[in-house]
Amino acid sequence: MKTILLLRNSFILLLSAFVLSGCASTYYSAMEKVGIHKRDILVDRVEDARDAQQESKEEFKSALEKFSHVLNIDGGDLEDKYNELNDKYENSKDAAEEVSDRISDIEDVA
């Protein structure tokens, strides 16, 4: 019984991979028919990845500045400072994930 389930799951996984790879080729073929070449899509995705990386860099720099500021506080409300710093961290994390997504988009085209 386990063998049948394993074979069935393998078949579904293989079929899904085939369908998804076919979708990408269909997408690029359709785009070329309307005058947008694969190299143009690649250039756009590289530029998007560069922009996302720059935004991530700025978010990280801002979070680092906030952290440095927190270390220099004299008393004050530490929880508010922590929450502010944590928000900056989360923004940096989101920006880094966007960079990873953009890189995946580039790899899909390439």
C-alpha positions as CSV (number, residue, x, y, z in Angstrom):
1,M,0.0,0.0,0.0
2,K,2.8,2.4,0.9
3,T,4.5,1.7,-2.5
4,I,1.3,2.6,-4.4
5,L,1.0,5.8,-2.4
6,L,4.7,6.6,-3.0
7,L,4.3,6.0,-6.8
8,R,1.1,8.0,-6.9
9,N,2.7,11.0,-5.1
10,S,5.8,10.7,-7.3
11,F,3.7,10.7,-10.4
12,I,1.7,13.8,-9.2
13,L,4.9,15.6,-8.4
14,L,6.4,14.8,-11.8
15,L,3.2,15.8,-13.6
16,S,3.1,19.1,-11.6
17,A,6.7,19.9,-12.6
18,F,6.0,19.2,-16.2
19,V,2.9,21.4,-16.2
20,L,4.6,24.3,-14.4
21,S,7.6,24.2,-16.8
22,G,5.2,24.2,-19.7
23,C,3.5,27.3,-18.3
24,A,6.7,29.2,-18.2
25,S,7.5,28.4,-21.9
26,T,4.0,29.3,-22.9
27,Y,4.3,32.6,-21.1
28,Y,7.6,33.5,-22.8
29,S,6.3,32.4,-26.2
30,A,3.2,34.6,-25.7
31,M,5.3,37.6,-24.6
32,E,7.6,37.2,-27.7
33,K,4.5,37.2,-30.0
34,V,3.6,40.6,-28.6
35,G,7.1,41.9,-29.0
36,I,8.6,41.4,-25.6
37,H,11.6,39.2,-25.8
38,K,12.9,36.9,-23.1
39,R,16.1,39.1,-22.8
40,D,14.0,42.1,-22.1
41,I,12.1,40.3,-19.3
42,L,15.5,39.2,-17.9
43,V,16.8,42.8,-17.9
44,D,13.6,44.0,-16.1
45,R,13.9,41.3,-13.5
46,V,17.6,42.0,-12.9
47,E,16.8,45.7,-12.5
48,D,14.0,44.9,-10.1
49,A,16.3,42.7,-8.1
50,R,18.9,45.4,-8.0
51,D,16.3,47.9,-6.7
52,A,15.0,45.5,-4.1
53,Q,18.6,44.9,-2.9
54,Q,19.1,48.6,-2.6
55,E,15.9,49.0,-0.6
56,S,16.9,46.1,1.6
57,K,20.3,47.7,2.2
58,E,18.6,51.0,3.2
59,E,16.2,49.2,5.6
60,F,19.1,47.3,7.2
61,K,21.1,50.6,7.6
62,S,18.1,52.2,9.2
63,A,17.6,49.3,11.5
64,L,21.3,49.4,12.5
65,E,21.1,53.1,13.2
66,K,18.0,52.6,15.4
67,F,19.7,49.8,17.2
68,S,22.7,52.0,17.9
69,H,20.4,54.7,19.2
70,V,18.7,52.2,21.5
71,L,22.1,51.2,23.0
72,N,22.8,54.8,23.9
73,I,19.5,55.5,25.8
74,D,19.7,56.7,29.4
75,G,16.7,55.0,31.1
76,G,13.6,55.9,29.1
77,D,11.0,53.5,27.9
78,L,13.0,50.6,26.6
79,E,9.9,48.7,25.4
80,D,8.9,51.4,23.0
81,K,12.5,51.5,21.6
82,Y,12.4,47.7,21.3
83,N,9.2,47.8,19.4
84,E,10.5,50.5,17.0
85,L,13.7,48.5,16.5
86,N,11.7,45.3,15.9
87,D,9.5,47.0,13.3
88,K,12.7,48.0,11.4
89,Y,14.0,44.5,11.6
90,E,10.7,43.1,10.2
91,N,10.9,45.6,7.4
92,S,14.5,44.6,6.7
93,K,13.4,40.9,6.7
94,D,10.6,41.6,4.2
95,A,12.9,43.5,2.0
96,A,15.4,40.6,2.0
97,E,12.7,38.2,1.1
98,E,11.7,40.4,-1.8
99,V,15.3,40.3,-3.0
100,S,15.2,36.5,-2.8
101,D,12.0,36.5,-4.8
102,R,13.4,38.7,-7.4
103,I,16.5,36.5,-7.7
104,S,14.2,33.5,-8.2
105,D,12.3,35.4,-10.9
106,I,15.7,36.0,-12.7
107,E,16.7,32.4,-12.4
108,D,13.3,31.3,-13.9
109,V,13.9,33.4,-17.0
110,A,17.6,32.5,-17.3
